[in-house]
Amino acid sequence: MLLRRLELSDFRNYRNLELEPSPGLNLFIGPNAQGKSNLLEAIALVGTGKSFRAGRDGDVVRTGSDRAVLRATAAARAREINLACAIEHEGRASRKTFTVNGNGVRYAGYLGRLRVVTFVPLDLQLVTGTPALRRSFLNRALSQSEPRYYHELARYRRALQQRNALLKTGDAADKALLDVYGNTLVEAGAQIMLARAAMLASLQTEAARAHRRFAPDEALELRYEPNCPLASAEPQPVADALRTRLAETAEQERARGTTVAGPHRDDVELLLDGVSLEAYGSQGQQRTAVLALKVAEYNVMRERTDDAPVLLLDDVLSELDEARATAFLAEMDAYEQAFVTATHSPKVLSANARSARVVAGTVEWVTC
């Protein structure tokens, strides 16, 4: 999968931008606060429909404007596809619309058309942050590569929201309606858990392999920690176990007014040489593990979809010395298309790499 063209209108500090990147490595260089990260955010947003930075959708609209538009032309499996995402905001309210080849679509029909894998500074919290961050990582990877997963996740979230609202009414809660919502949680939840377990198994293999290249003397392990026991690879036993778990926590739910069991409380543990990476790993070890996890995400997504995603790496070189930075960029030759930001140009770049200067919302390709 290749991003052939990107057009931005009133997005962050870009009033208007037309960009035609190349296959292979595209390196964007410039001082901080010039728009490098905004550029990667735009590629991710036009691909996934969501920002990896903005707290609210309207935050991406350029100051002084009320509408941002992002357009992309991508090549996937020898055919081109045209994507557009528009964000309109007024005050604190905002609205997003999506089109594919000029036709309006809902979000579910948009997601997965241009797949991306991102590494941004916030991703370092995958090790030390909350379980919600690690669940979000899994959800993004699975939703882009498996349309059914997004469908089941949306079903689960709707039922969970409705069930929690009903539980908040206390003893007046309609038991029959609670059971209806509970059945949806069980059906969708079992599919979610099985998909997460399979994804983690694939990620474990690839992440361990990538980590050995970065740190040969250390072993990285990913461990799925489901909230409900997962003793089978078949949907029905998993659904039965989840139903039993909901029954066991019914009294606790009524006391708290919220659903306390289910995959919305899953977690993923990262281990290095058998011990917790969060508790005992250095910052360097944690950064290396997250990089390996992102490489694994890329490889697994490529294997599952038979199409390589676009790789976005923001400020990945800042903690690496010159030798490591050069070696890391050399490895980018193995990726179909990658976008990397940096404050300074490395001394050595492969012949296939292309560089651009980013200054105050403008991008200019550097002629070698």
C-alpha positions as CSV (number, residue, x, y, z in Angstrom):
1,M,0.0,0.0,0.0
2,L,1.4,3.4,-1.0
3,L,0.3,6.9,-0.3
4,R,0.6,8.6,-3.7
5,R,-0.8,12.1,-2.9
6,L,-1.9,14.1,0.2
7,E,-3.8,17.3,0.1
8,L,-4.5,19.4,3.2
9,S,-6.8,22.4,3.6
10,D,-6.9,24.3,6.9
11,F,-5.4,21.4,8.9
12,R,-3.4,22.5,11.9
13,N,-0.8,25.0,10.7
14,Y,-1.2,24.0,7.0
15,R,-3.4,26.4,5.1
16,N,-3.0,24.5,1.9
17,L,-0.6,21.6,1.1
18,E,-0.2,19.3,-1.9
19,L,2.3,16.5,-1.3
20,E,3.4,13.6,-3.5
21,P,5.6,11.3,-1.4
22,S,7.7,8.5,-2.8
23,P,7.9,4.8,-2.1
24,G,10.4,3.8,0.6
25,L,11.6,6.3,3.2
26,N,10.3,9.9,3.3
27,L,12.2,11.9,5.9
28,F,10.8,15.2,7.1
29,I,13.4,17.5,8.8
30,G,13.0,20.7,10.6
31,P,13.0,22.5,14.0
32,N,10.2,21.8,16.5
33,A,6.8,23.4,16.1
34,Q,7.0,23.7,12.3
35,G,4.5,21.1,11.3
36,K,6.4,17.8,11.1
37,S,4.2,15.9,13.6
38,N,1.1,17.6,12.1
39,L,2.0,16.1,8.7
40,L,2.1,12.5,10.2
41,E,-1.1,13.2,12.1
42,A,-2.8,14.1,8.9
43,I,-1.7,10.9,7.1
44,A,-2.9,8.8,10.1
45,L,-6.2,10.7,10.2
46,V,-6.9,10.4,6.5
47,G,-6.2,6.7,6.9
48,T,-8.0,5.8,10.1
49,G,-10.4,8.7,10.4
50,K,-9.1,9.5,13.9
51,S,-6.2,11.7,15.2
52,F,-3.5,10.2,17.4
53,R,-3.1,13.5,19.2
54,A,-6.3,15.6,19.3
55,G,-8.5,15.5,22.4
56,R,-11.4,16.7,20.3
57,D,-12.0,16.4,16.5
58,G,-12.2,20.2,16.1
59,D,-8.7,20.7,17.5
60,V,-7.2,19.8,14.1
61,V,-9.0,22.7,12.3
62,R,-6.6,25.6,11.7
63,T,-7.1,28.6,13.9
64,G,-9.4,31.1,12.2
65,S,-11.2,28.4,10.1
66,D,-14.2,26.3,10.7
67,R,-13.5,23.4,8.4
68,A,-10.5,21.2,7.6
69,V,-10.3,18.9,4.7
70,L,-7.9,16.0,4.1
71,R,-7.7,14.1,0.8
72,A,-5.5,11.2,-0.2
73,T,-4.8,9.0,-3.2
74,A,-3.5,5.6,-2.2
75,A,-2.5,2.6,-4.3
76,A,-3.5,-0.7,-2.9
77,R,-3.2,-4.0,-4.8
78,A,-2.5,-2.3,-8.1
79,R,-5.5,-0.1,-7.9
80,E,-5.9,3.5,-6.8
81,I,-8.4,4.7,-4.2
82,N,-9.4,8.3,-3.3
83,L,-10.2,9.1,0.3
84,A,-11.4,12.3,1.9
85,C,-12.1,13.3,5.5
86,A,-13.7,16.6,6.4
87,I,-13.9,18.1,9.9
88,E,-16.2,21.0,10.7
89,H,-16.5,22.6,14.0
90,E,-18.4,25.4,15.7
91,G,-17.5,26.2,19.3
92,R,-17.0,22.8,21.0
93,A,-19.1,20.9,18.6
94,S,-17.6,19.1,15.5
95,R,-18.7,16.8,12.8
96,K,-16.7,14.5,10.5
97,T,-17.7,13.2,7.1
98,F,-16.0,10.6,5.0
99,T,-15.9,9.8,1.2
100,V,-14.4,7.0,-0.8
101,N,-13.9,7.6,-4.5
102,G,-16.3,10.5,-4.2
103,N,-19.1,8.6,-2.5
104,G,-20.1,9.4,1.1
105,V,-19.6,6.5,3.5
106,R,-20.0,5.8,7.2
107,Y,-17.0,5.4,9.3
108,A,-17.2,1.6,9.3
109,G,-17.0,1.7,5.5
110,Y,-14.0,4.0,5.5
111,L,-11.8,2.3,8.1
112,G,-9.1,0.0,6.6
113,R,-8.9,1.6,3.2
114,L,-5.5,3.1,3.9
115,R,-3.9,1.2,6.8
116,V,-1.3,2.9,8.9
117,V,1.0,1.9,11.8
118,T,2.2,4.8,13.9
119,F,5.0,5.4,16.4
120,V,4.7,8.6,18.3
121,P,6.2,9.7,21.7
122,L,2.9,9.0,23.4
123,D,3.3,5.3,22.5
124,L,6.0,5.0,25.1
125,Q,3.1,4.9,27.6
126,L,2.1,1.5,26.2
127,V,4.5,0.1,28.8
128,T,3.8,2.4,31.7
129,G,0.3,3.8,31.0
130,T,-3.1,2.5,31.8
131,P,-4.7,-0.7,30.5
132,A,-7.0,1.4,28.3
133,L,-3.9,2.5,26.2
134,R,-2.9,-1.1,25.5
135,R,-6.5,-2.1,24.7
136,S,-6.7,0.9,22.3
137,F,-3.5,-0.3,20.6
138,L,-5.1,-3.7,20.0
139,N,-8.4,-2.2,18.9
140,R,-6.7,0.0,16.3
141,A,-4.6,-2.8,14.8
142,L,-7.5,-5.3,14.7
143,S,-10.1,-2.8,13.4
144,Q,-7.8,-1.9,10.4
145,S,-7.1,-5.5,9.5
146,E,-10.4,-7.2,10.4
147,P,-13.7,-5.4,9.5
148,R,-15.7,-7.9,11.6
149,Y,-13.7,-6.9,14.7
150,Y,-14.7,-3.3,14.4
151,H,-18.4,-4.4,14.0
152,E,-18.2,-6.5,17.2
153,L,-16.4,-3.8,19.1
154,A,-19.0,-1.3,18.2
155,R,-21.8,-3.7,19.2
156,Y,-20.1,-4.3,22.5
157,R,-19.6,-0.6,23.3
158,R,-23.2,0.3,22.5
159,A,-24.5,-2.5,24.7
160,L,-22.0,-1.6,27.5
161,Q,-23.1,2.0,27.5
162,Q,-26.8,1.1,27.6
163,R,-26.3,-1.5,30.3
164,N,-24.3,0.9,32.5
165,A,-27.0,3.6,32.1
166,L,-29.5,1.0,33.3
167,L,-27.4,-0.1,36.2
168,K,-27.2,3.4,37.4
169,T,-30.9,3.4,38.1
170,G,-30.2,1.0,40.9
171,D,-32.9,-1.4,42.1
172,A,-35.3,0.0,39.6
173,A,-33.3,-1.5,36.7
174,D,-35.3,-3.6,34.3
175,K,-33.9,-7.1,34.7
176,A,-35.2,-8.4,31.4
177,L,-33.5,-5.4,29.6
178,L,-30.3,-6.0,31.6
179,D,-30.3,-9.6,30.2
180,V,-30.8,-8.4,26.7
181,Y,-27.8,-6.1,26.9
182,G,-25.9,-8.8,28.7
183,N,-26.5,-11.3,25.9
184,T,-25.0,-8.8,23.4
185,L,-22.0,-8.3,25.7
186,V,-21.5,-12.0,25.8
187,E,-21.8,-12.6,22.1
188,A,-19.7,-9.7,21.0
189,G,-17.3,-10.0,23.9
190,A,-16.4,-13.6,23.1
191,Q,-15.5,-12.6,19.5
192,I,-13.4,-9.7,20.8
193,M,-11.5,-11.8,23.3
194,L,-10.7,-14.5,20.7
195,A,-9.5,-11.9,18.2
196,R,-7.3,-10.2,20.8
197,A,-5.8,-13.6,21.8
198,A,-5.0,-14.5,18.2
199,M,-3.5,-11.0,17.5
200,L,-1.3,-11.2,20.6
201,A,0.0,-14.6,19.6
202,S,1.0,-13.2,16.2
203,L,2.5,-10.0,17.7
204,Q,4.5,-12.1,20.3
205,T,6.3,-14.0,17.5
206,E,7.1,-10.9,15.5
207,A,7.9,-8.6,18.4
208,A,10.3,-11.1,19.9
209,R,12.1,-11.5,16.6
210,A,12.4,-7.7,16.1
211,H,13.5,-7.2,19.7
212,R,16.4,-9.6,19.2
213,R,17.7,-7.5,16.4
214,F,17.7,-4.4,18.6
215,A,18.8,-6.1,21.9
216,P,20.2,-9.6,21.2
217,D,20.7,-10.4,24.9
218,E,17.2,-9.7,26.1
219,A,13.9,-11.5,25.5
220,L,10.6,-9.6,25.0
221,E,7.3,-11.3,25.9
222,L,3.7,-10.1,25.4
223,R,1.1,-11.7,27.6
224,Y,-2.7,-11.3,27.1
225,E,-4.4,-10.7,30.4
226,P,-8.2,-11.2,29.8
227,N,-10.6,-10.0,32.5
228,C,-12.5,-13.3,32.0
229,P,-10.7,-16.7,31.8
230,L,-10.0,-17.7,28.2
231,A,-9.7,-21.5,28.3
232,S,-10.7,-22.2,24.7
233,A,-10.3,-21.1,21.1
234,E,-13.9,-21.7,20.3
235,P,-16.6,-19.0,20.7
236,Q,-19.2,-20.9,22.7
237,P,-17.0,-21.9,25.7
238,V,-15.6,-18.4,25.8
239,A,-19.2,-16.9,25.7
240,D,-20.3,-19.4,28.5
241,A,-17.3,-18.3,30.6
242,L,-18.1,-14.6,30.1
243,R,-21.8,-15.2,31.0
244,T,-20.8,-17.0,34.2
245,R,-18.4,-14.1,35.0
246,L,-21.3,-11.6,34.6
247,A,-23.5,-13.6,36.9
248,E,-20.8,-13.8,39.5
249,T,-20.3,-10.0,39.5
250,A,-24.1,-9.1,39.4
251,E,-24.2,-8.0,43.0
252,Q,-21.0,-5.9,42.7
253,E,-22.5,-4.3,39.5
254,R,-25.6,-3.2,41.3
255,A,-23.6,-1.7,44.1
256,R,-21.2,0.2,41.8
257,G,-23.8,1.0,39.1
258,T,-21.5,-0.2,36.3
259,T,-20.4,-3.4,34.5
260,V,-17.3,-4.7,36.1
261,A,-16.5,-7.8,34.0
262,G,-15.7,-8.2,30.3
263,P,-13.1,-7.4,27.7
264,H,-13.4,-3.6,28.4
265,R,-11.2,-4.5,31.4
266,D,-8.6,-6.6,29.6
267,D,-4.9,-5.8,29.7
268,V,-1.6,-6.8,28.0
269,E,1.5,-7.3,30.1
270,L,5.0,-6.7,28.6
271,L,7.8,-8.7,30.1
272,L,11.6,-8.5,29.6
273,D,13.5,-11.7,30.5
274,G,10.5,-12.8,32.4
275,V,10.0,-9.8,34.6
276,S,7.7,-6.8,34.3
277,L,9.0,-4.2,31.8
278,E,6.9,-1.5,33.5
279,A,8.3,-2.2,37.0
280,Y,11.9,-3.0,36.2
281,G,12.8,-1.8,32.6
282,S,14.9,1.2,32.0
283,Q,13.6,4.0,29.7
284,G,15.9,2.7,26.9
285,Q,14.6,-0.9,27.3
286,Q,11.0,0.4,27.3
287,R,11.6,2.4,24.1
288,T,13.2,-0.5,22.4
289,A,10.3,-2.8,23.4
290,V,7.7,-0.4,22.0
291,L,9.7,0.0,18.7
292,A,9.7,-3.8,18.4
293,L,6.0,-3.9,19.1
294,K,5.4,-1.4,16.3
295,V,7.5,-3.4,13.9
296,A,5.5,-6.5,14.9
297,E,2.2,-4.6,14.3
298,Y,3.4,-3.7,10.8
299,N,4.5,-7.2,9.9
300,V,1.3,-8.8,11.3
301,M,-1.0,-6.3,9.5
302,R,0.9,-6.9,6.3
303,E,0.6,-10.7,6.7
304,R,-3.1,-10.6,7.6
305,T,-4.2,-8.2,4.8
306,D,-1.6,-9.2,2.1
307,D,-0.9,-5.5,1.8
308,A,1.8,-3.5,3.6
309,P,0.5,-0.6,5.7
310,V,2.1,2.8,5.7
311,L,4.6,3.3,8.5
312,L,4.6,6.6,10.4
313,L,7.4,7.3,12.9
314,D,7.4,10.6,14.7
315,D,10.6,11.8,16.5
316,V,11.9,8.2,16.6
317,L,15.5,9.3,16.2
318,S,15.7,11.7,19.1
319,E,17.0,9.2,21.6
320,L,19.4,7.4,19.3
321,D,23.1,8.1,18.7
322,E,24.3,8.7,15.2
323,A,25.3,5.0,14.7
324,R,22.0,3.7,15.9
325,A,20.1,6.3,13.9
326,T,21.9,5.4,10.7
327,A,21.3,1.6,11.3
328,F,17.7,2.2,12.0
329,L,17.1,4.3,8.9
330,A,18.9,1.6,6.8
331,E,16.4,-0.9,8.1
332,M,13.6,1.3,6.6
333,D,14.6,0.0,3.2
334,A,12.6,-3.1,4.0
335,Y,9.4,-1.2,4.3
336,E,7.2,-0.4,1.3
337,Q,6.7,3.2,2.5
338,A,7.7,5.0,5.6
339,F,7.4,8.6,6.9
340,V,9.9,9.7,9.6
341,T,10.3,13.0,11.3
342,A,13.6,14.4,12.7
343,T,15.1,17.7,13.8
344,H,18.4,17.1,12.0
345,S,19.3,15.2,8.8
346,P,21.4,12.0,9.5
347,K,24.9,12.0,8.0
348,V,24.1,8.9,6.0
349,L,20.9,8.1,4.1
350,S,20.2,5.2,1.7
351,A,20.0,6.0,-2.0
352,N,16.3,5.2,-1.9
353,A,15.5,7.8,0.8
354,R,13.9,11.2,0.1
355,S,14.2,14.2,2.4
356,A,12.1,17.4,2.8
357,R,12.4,20.5,4.9
358,V,9.4,21.5,7.0
359,V,9.2,25.2,7.9
360,A,6.1,27.0,9.2
361,G,3.6,24.8,7.5
362,T,5.4,24.4,4.2
363,V,7.2,21.3,2.9
364,E,10.0,21.5,0.3
365,W,11.8,18.5,-1.0
366,V,15.5,18.6,-0.7
367,T,17.5,18.0,-3.9
368,C,20.5,15.8,-3.3
